[in-house]
Amino acid sequence: MILLKIKEEVGFILMERIIQIISHVMKEFLTHEGHACSRQSLTKELVRLGYDPDDINAAFDSLFAVPVFLNDKVCFPEKFSEIKQGQRIFSPAEQKKLSMAFQREIVRLTNCCLLSLSEAEQVLFEAMQLEITEVGLKELELILQKTIKEEERIMLMLPYKADMSVAFLLN
């Protein structure tokens, strides 16, 4: 009985520390107003404040799990409808499987409005379905050609494709 009570107290204390870490991370995020806070810099700051690295990782894992628990039945107050569209971040699984070049290119294409958010999600879905350990730019090209049907847009997305087309010289 005493051992069970100690386990409950330890679990409660751990949960409190994780909630404190999440609170600190959210405060940093909200005070930076759109400027990126890296996980690495936040981790360094939290360690400096005395938090355990395992607790910090648990807190970040909890933060990344939040979208999984939210679904269409969650109701938000009306004022949230005015919030501008945020920046999509890659999940830990996506970060592991997708090369940095792939990730940068997806961000570039969406920022340049060459790829809609729904198309980007479709590309990411297709990439995660591939049975290879790392998905790179070659796979991205194939996925884009499969997903995007407009040839002009494909040529804008893949600049080297435009170089391979027939060039016309004007006199």
Backbone as CSV, one residue per row, in Angstrom:
resi,resn,N_x,N_y,N_z,CA_x,CA_y,CA_z,C_x,C_y,C_z
1,MET,0.830,-1.194,0.000,0.000,0.000,0.000,0.878,1.262,0.000
2,ILE,1.910,1.276,0.836,2.803,2.431,0.917,3.562,2.589,-0.396
3,LEU,4.007,1.475,-0.992,4.729,1.517,-2.263,3.849,2.100,-3.365
4,LEU,2.576,1.726,-3.389,1.644,2.251,-4.385,1.465,3.761,-4.202
5,LYS,1.375,4.208,-2.974,1.223,5.647,-2.678,2.468,6.418,-3.125
6,ILE,3.654,5.846,-2.886,4.903,6.491,-3.319,4.938,6.589,-4.838
7,LYS,4.541,5.503,-5.539,4.505,5.523,-7.005,3.568,6.609,-7.513
8,GLU,2.408,6.767,-6.872,1.455,7.795,-7.277,2.049,9.185,-7.081
9,GLU,2.736,9.411,-5.957,3.337,10.710,-5.687,4.459,11.023,-6.678
10,VAL,5.271,10.021,-6.985,6.362,10.213,-7.954,5.773,10.518,-9.331
11,GLY,4.730,9.803,-9.722,4.064,10.053,-11.001,3.478,11.450,-11.061
12,PHE,2.895,11.899,-9.946,2.317,13.233,-9.886,3.405,14.299,-10.002
13,ILE,4.515,14.107,-9.313,5.628,15.065,-9.367,6.202,15.128,-10.785
14,LEU,6.374,13.966,-11.425,6.875,13.917,-12.802,5.916,14.660,-13.731
15,MET,4.622,14.411,-13.560,3.620,15.071,-14.395,3.671,16.589,-14.192
16,GLU,3.835,17.027,-12.957,3.928,18.458,-12.662,5.138,19.083,-13.358
17,ARG,6.295,18.395,-13.333,7.497,18.921,-13.992,7.281,19.011,-15.503
18,ILE,6.661,18.000,-16.070,6.399,17.997,-17.509,5.453,19.145,-17.872
19,ILE,4.442,19.365,-17.033,3.513,20.471,-17.280,4.239,21.809,-17.169
20,GLN,5.150,21.941,-16.225,5.942,23.173,-16.093,6.794,23.406,-17.340
21,ILE,7.397,22.337,-17.841,8.235,22.441,-19.043,7.382,22.858,-20.235
22,ILE,6.236,22.213,-20.403,5.339,22.550,-21.516,4.895,24.006,-21.394
23,SER,4.588,24.429,-20.190,4.189,25.818,-19.957,5.301,26.781,-20.366
24,HIS,6.524,26.464,-19.982,7.670,27.308,-20.349,7.842,27.356,-21.871
25,VAL,7.743,26.209,-22.522,7.893,26.143,-23.981,6.801,26.969,-24.662
26,MET,5.570,26.857,-24.197,4.471,27.610,-24.798,4.658,29.117,-24.585
27,LYS,5.135,29.518,-23.403,5.401,30.939,-23.157,6.463,31.455,-24.126
28,GLU,7.524,30.676,-24.321,8.575,31.074,-25.266,8.008,31.195,-26.674
29,PHE,7.207,30.228,-27.050,6.609,30.222,-28.383,5.733,31.457,-28.589
30,LEU,4.910,31.767,-27.606,3.985,32.892,-27.737,4.688,34.244,-27.657
31,THR,5.783,34.328,-26.916,6.484,35.611,-26.813,7.371,35.892,-28.022
32,HIS,7.728,34.880,-28.773,8.568,35.092,-29.954,7.753,35.517,-31.167
33,GLU,6.435,35.463,-31.107,5.528,35.935,-32.158,5.978,35.559,-33.560
34,GLY,6.046,34.292,-33.845,6.359,33.833,-35.186,7.825,33.585,-35.452
35,HIS,8.720,34.069,-34.595,10.142,33.777,-34.770,10.389,32.365,-34.240
36,ALA,11.133,31.601,-34.974,11.346,30.194,-34.643,12.141,30.025,-33.348
37,CYS,11.650,29.128,-32.521,12.374,28.697,-31.321,12.778,27.253,-31.613
38,SER,14.035,26.968,-31.615,14.435,25.605,-31.914,14.314,24.736,-30.667
39,ARG,14.054,23.484,-30.908,13.961,22.535,-29.801,15.288,22.498,-29.043
40,GLN,16.378,22.585,-29.788,17.703,22.522,-29.176,17.932,23.709,-28.241
41,SER,17.585,24.917,-28.681,17.792,26.085,-27.822,16.873,26.050,-26.615
42,LEU,15.634,25.583,-26.822,14.709,25.464,-25.691,15.207,24.420,-24.695
43,THR,15.752,23.316,-25.197,16.272,22.269,-24.318,17.439,22.804,-23.488
44,LYS,18.340,23.539,-24.133,19.475,24.123,-23.401,18.989,25.055,-22.297
45,GLU,18.012,25.875,-22.624,17.454,26.811,-21.638,16.806,26.056,-20.472
46,LEU,16.065,24.996,-20.782,15.392,24.218,-19.733,16.390,23.476,-18.846
47,VAL,17.462,22.958,-19.436,18.509,22.299,-18.646,19.174,23.333,-17.740
48,ARG,19.413,24.530,-18.275,19.999,25.600,-17.481,19.091,25.961,-16.294
49,LEU,17.776,25.843,-16.501,16.831,26.132,-15.426,16.703,24.986,-14.417
50,GLY,17.382,23.851,-14.718,17.418,22.751,-13.759,16.522,21.570,-14.062
51,TYR,15.905,21.555,-15.246,15.044,20.429,-15.598,15.883,19.266,-16.121
52,ASP,15.416,18.070,-15.875,16.080,16.841,-16.306,15.850,16.632,-17.807
53,PRO,16.896,16.250,-18.571,16.727,16.027,-20.015,15.644,14.994,-20.357
54,ASP,15.498,13.956,-19.534,14.447,12.962,-19.797,13.061,13.580,-19.655
55,ASP,12.894,14.452,-18.659,11.621,15.139,-18.474,11.356,16.094,-19.641
56,ILE,12.409,16.746,-20.109,12.268,17.670,-21.240,11.827,16.901,-22.484
57,ASN,12.461,15.757,-22.745,12.074,14.936,-23.898,10.638,14.447,-23.769
58,ALA,10.245,14.056,-22.554,8.867,13.611,-22.331,7.886,14.746,-22.606
59,ALA,8.257,15.961,-22.214,7.394,17.117,-22.455,7.256,17.386,-23.954
60,PHE,8.376,17.345,-24.685,8.309,17.559,-26.133,7.498,16.460,-26.808
61,ASP,7.671,15.216,-26.369,6.877,14.128,-26.929,5.389,14.366,-26.693
62,SER,5.058,14.887,-25.517,3.662,15.198,-25.206,3.139,16.304,-26.114
63,LEU,3.980,17.317,-26.352,3.565,18.409,-27.236,3.320,17.905,-28.655
64,PHE,4.194,17.037,-29.141,4.037,16.518,-30.499,2.831,15.599,-30.611
65,ALA,2.390,15.014,-29.499,1.259,14.093,-29.521,-0.081,14.821,-29.503
66,VAL,-0.106,16.105,-29.183,-1.367,16.842,-29.052,-2.225,16.761,-30.304
67,PRO,-1.687,16.985,-31.524,-2.555,16.922,-32.705,-3.230,15.561,-32.885
68,VAL,-2.609,14.490,-32.392,-3.208,13.169,-32.518,-4.497,13.082,-31.705
69,PHE,-4.522,13.765,-30.561,-5.683,13.697,-29.690,-6.789,14.650,-30.114
70,LEU,-6.457,15.676,-30.870,-7.468,16.602,-31.345,-8.141,16.014,-32.569
71,ASN,-9.433,16.190,-32.642,-10.144,15.719,-33.821,-11.228,16.715,-34.183
72,ASP,-12.056,16.393,-35.160,-13.076,17.324,-35.632,-14.118,17.651,-34.579
73,LYS,-14.275,16.821,-33.574,-15.297,17.044,-32.556,-14.853,18.037,-31.485
74,VAL,-13.578,18.437,-31.519,-13.096,19.418,-30.557,-13.611,20.785,-30.982
75,CYS,-14.226,21.495,-30.068,-14.772,22.810,-30.377,-13.855,23.886,-29.827
76,PHE,-13.552,24.863,-30.644,-12.734,25.990,-30.229,-13.610,27.227,-30.164
77,PRO,-13.278,28.164,-29.316,-14.026,29.421,-29.275,-13.948,30.132,-30.624
78,GLU,-14.920,30.974,-30.890,-14.986,31.653,-32.186,-13.778,32.525,-32.471
79,LYS,-13.154,33.101,-31.447,-12.030,34.005,-31.698,-10.854,33.294,-32.354
80,PHE,-10.779,31.964,-32.235,-9.694,31.229,-32.861,-9.848,31.169,-34.378
81,SER,-11.032,31.456,-34.888,-11.219,31.408,-36.343,-10.453,32.530,-37.035
82,GLU,-10.047,33.566,-36.276,-9.316,34.684,-36.855,-7.812,34.463,-36.879
83,ILE,-7.332,33.388,-36.286,-5.902,33.128,-36.234,-5.391,32.821,-37.634
84,LYS,-4.271,33.417,-37.983,-3.660,33.166,-39.286,-3.160,31.726,-39.336
85,GLN,-3.069,31.223,-40.538,-2.584,29.859,-40.725,-1.154,29.741,-40.229
86,GLY,-0.880,28.708,-39.460,0.443,28.530,-38.879,1.383,27.768,-39.793
87,GLN,2.583,27.615,-39.331,3.607,26.866,-40.056,3.502,25.400,-39.676
88,ARG,3.429,24.531,-40.645,3.362,23.110,-40.356,4.745,22.632,-39.949
89,ILE,4.788,21.811,-38.923,6.059,21.232,-38.517,6.021,19.741,-38.804
90,PHE,7.183,19.185,-39.030,7.272,17.767,-39.338,7.248,16.973,-38.040
91,SER,6.528,15.867,-38.064,6.458,15.003,-36.898,7.818,14.327,-36.700
92,PRO,8.072,13.778,-35.519,9.339,13.069,-35.314,9.560,11.945,-36.333
93,ALA,8.498,11.228,-36.680,8.628,10.155,-37.669,8.999,10.724,-39.039
94,GLU,8.394,11.864,-39.407,8.718,12.505,-40.686,10.145,13.030,-40.673
95,GLN,10.562,13.617,-39.560,11.930,14.131,-39.461,12.940,13.008,-39.626
96,LYS,12.601,11.849,-39.136,13.520,10.711,-39.215,13.581,10.143,-40.637
97,LYS,12.432,10.060,-41.295,12.382,9.393,-42.593,12.712,10.321,-43.766
98,LEU,12.334,11.583,-43.673,12.510,12.512,-44.786,13.847,13.226,-44.662
99,SER,14.613,13.238,-45.725,15.914,13.919,-45.697,15.694,15.416,-45.455
100,MET,16.735,16.084,-44.964,16.636,17.526,-44.732,16.357,18.264,-46.042
101,ALA,16.955,17.806,-47.117,16.728,18.434,-48.422,15.251,18.306,-48.817
102,PHE,14.662,17.143,-48.581,13.244,16.901,-48.858,12.394,17.870,-48.041
103,GLN,12.683,17.949,-46.739,11.916,18.828,-45.848,12.023,20.287,-46.288
104,ARG,13.250,20.747,-46.599,13.445,22.126,-47.038,12.678,22.408,-48.322
105,GLU,12.691,21.451,-49.236,12.023,21.644,-50.522,10.505,21.728,-50.349
106,ILE,9.938,20.918,-49.492,8.490,20.981,-49.218,8.136,22.347,-48.644
107,VAL,8.932,22.812,-47.691,8.685,24.130,-47.088,8.814,25.221,-48.146
108,ARG,9.833,25.135,-48.979,10.032,26.133,-50.037,8.850,26.161,-50.992
109,LEU,8.400,24.992,-51.411,7.292,24.919,-52.370,5.995,25.465,-51.792
110,THR,5.739,25.180,-50.529,4.511,25.711,-49.915,4.637,27.208,-49.665
111,ASN,5.816,27.676,-49.241,6.008,29.113,-49.011,5.896,29.918,-50.303
112,CYS,6.303,29.309,-51.419,6.213,29.982,-52.716,4.844,29.788,-53.366
113,CYS,3.938,29.140,-52.662,2.569,28.879,-53.150,2.552,28.023,-54.419
114,LEU,3.585,27.249,-54.619,3.587,26.305,-55.732,2.896,25.009,-55.350
115,LEU,2.774,24.793,-54.062,2.164,23.581,-53.525,1.173,24.005,-52.450
116,SER,-0.092,23.619,-52.616,-1.084,23.958,-51.600,-0.838,23.103,-50.358
117,LEU,-1.446,23.502,-49.255,-1.253,22.732,-48.019,-1.804,21.315,-48.157
118,SER,-2.932,21.171,-48.830,-3.486,19.827,-49.001,-2.594,18.980,-49.906
119,GLU,-2.011,19.603,-50.935,-1.087,18.869,-51.808,0.176,18.491,-51.045
120,ALA,0.667,19.406,-50.195,1.857,19.107,-49.387,1.577,17.927,-48.466
121,GLU,0.401,17.906,-47.871,0.038,16.782,-47.003,-0.024,15.479,-47.799
122,GLN,-0.545,15.555,-49.026,-0.609,14.364,-49.877,0.800,13.875,-50.221
123,VAL,1.694,14.807,-50.527,3.084,14.452,-50.839,3.730,13.797,-49.619
124,LEU,3.524,14.380,-48.445,4.099,13.812,-47.221,3.525,12.430,-46.930
125,PHE,2.227,12.278,-47.159,1.601,10.969,-46.954,2.228,9.929,-47.875
126,GLU,2.364,10.283,-49.153,2.964,9.357,-50.123,4.409,9.022,-49.733
127,ALA,5.147,10.022,-49.291,6.543,9.796,-48.915,6.643,8.857,-47.710
128,MET,5.754,9.018,-46.753,5.805,8.172,-45.550,5.397,6.735,-45.860
129,GLN,4.683,6.531,-46.956,4.256,5.186,-47.339,5.361,4.393,-48.040
130,LEU,6.377,5.093,-48.539,7.468,4.409,-49.237,8.223,3.494,-48.275
131,GLU,8.593,2.347,-48.754,9.272,1.370,-47.908,10.787,1.475,-48.045
132,ILE,11.294,2.680,-47.841,12.729,2.913,-47.819,13.050,3.674,-46.544
133,THR,14.304,3.627,-46.120,14.662,4.242,-44.841,14.715,5.761,-44.912
134,GLU,15.207,6.328,-46.031,15.254,7.779,-46.153,14.708,8.193,-47.509
135,VAL,13.795,9.152,-47.474,13.185,9.664,-48.694,13.886,10.970,-49.040
136,GLY,14.423,11.022,-50.252,15.193,12.188,-50.684,14.535,12.926,-51.830
137,LEU,15.329,13.742,-52.511,14.815,14.586,-53.587,14.368,13.786,-54.812
138,LYS,15.035,12.668,-55.088,14.623,11.841,-56.227,13.206,11.321,-56.022
139,GLU,12.932,10.860,-54.796,11.595,10.361,-54.480,10.583,11.503,-54.495
140,LEU,11.006,12.678,-54.032,10.114,13.844,-54.052,9.692,14.164,-55.477
141,GLU,10.637,14.121,-56.403,10.315,14.397,-57.804,9.254,13.416,-58.315
142,LEU,9.438,12.141,-58.018,8.472,11.140,-58.473,7.099,11.356,-57.842
143,ILE,7.091,11.678,-56.563,5.823,11.905,-55.858,5.128,13.145,-56.408
144,LEU,5.891,14.210,-56.657,5.298,15.430,-57.208,4.696,15.170,-58.587
145,GLN,5.410,14.426,-59.423,4.899,14.132,-60.756,3.639,13.279,-60.686
146,LYS,3.546,12.457,-59.661,2.360,11.621,-59.464,1.197,12.453,-58.908
147,THR,1.507,13.405,-58.055,0.475,14.169,-57.354,-0.012,15.371,-58.153
148,ILE,0.890,16.093,-58.773,0.555,17.328,-59.496,0.372,17.004,-60.974
149,LYS,-0.760,17.389,-61.512,-1.066,17.046,-62.900,-0.701,18.147,-63.895
150,GLU,-0.528,19.396,-63.409,-0.203,20.492,-64.322,1.296,20.498,-64.618
151,GLU,1.621,20.324,-65.882,3.023,20.255,-66.311,3.760,21.568,-66.049
152,GLU,3.065,22.701,-66.224,3.706,23.996,-66.009,4.149,24.147,-64.552
153,ARG,3.284,23.729,-63.655,3.614,23.845,-62.236,4.765,22.913,-61.867
154,ILE,4.782,21.743,-62.441,5.887,20.800,-62.193,7.201,21.443,-62.650
155,MET,7.171,22.128,-63.793,8.391,22.767,-64.297,8.839,23.896,-63.374
156,LEU,7.896,24.589,-62.740,8.252,25.627,-61.785,8.809,25.033,-60.499
157,MET,8.276,23.877,-60.121,8.717,23.231,-58.877,10.090,22.611,-59.026
158,LEU,10.344,22.064,-60.187,11.611,21.373,-60.436,12.374,22.168,-61.489
159,PRO,13.124,23.185,-61.058,13.780,24.097,-62.003,14.678,23.405,-63.019
160,TYR,15.333,22.337,-62.625,16.234,21.664,-63.565,15.448,20.990,-64.676
161,LYS,14.148,20.713,-64.460,13.318,20.150,-65.525,13.147,21.176,-66.637
162,ALA,13.017,22.441,-66.258,12.852,23.504,-67.253,14.103,23.613,-68.117
163,ASP,15.266,23.369,-67.542,16.519,23.430,-68.306,16.594,22.337,-69.360
164,MET,15.871,21.246,-69.143,15.921,20.115,-70.063,14.946,20.274,-71.231
165,SER,14.042,21.272,-71.134,13.055,21.458,-72.193,13.696,22.148,-73.394
166,VAL,12.957,22.194,-74.475,13.440,22.827,-75.699,13.518,24.325,-75.473
167,ALA,14.621,24.918,-75.799,14.799,26.360,-75.640,14.540,27.061,-76.963
168,PHE,13.848,28.172,-76.919,13.571,28.961,-78.101,14.404,30.228,-78.049
169,LEU,15.057,30.556,-79.147,15.847,31.765,-79.232,15.091,32.804,-80.046
170,LEU,14.998,33.988,-79.506,14.326,35.062,-80.223,15.367,35.920,-80.917
171,ASN,15.090,36.321,-82.153,16.016,37.178,-82.894,15.758,38.622,-82.606
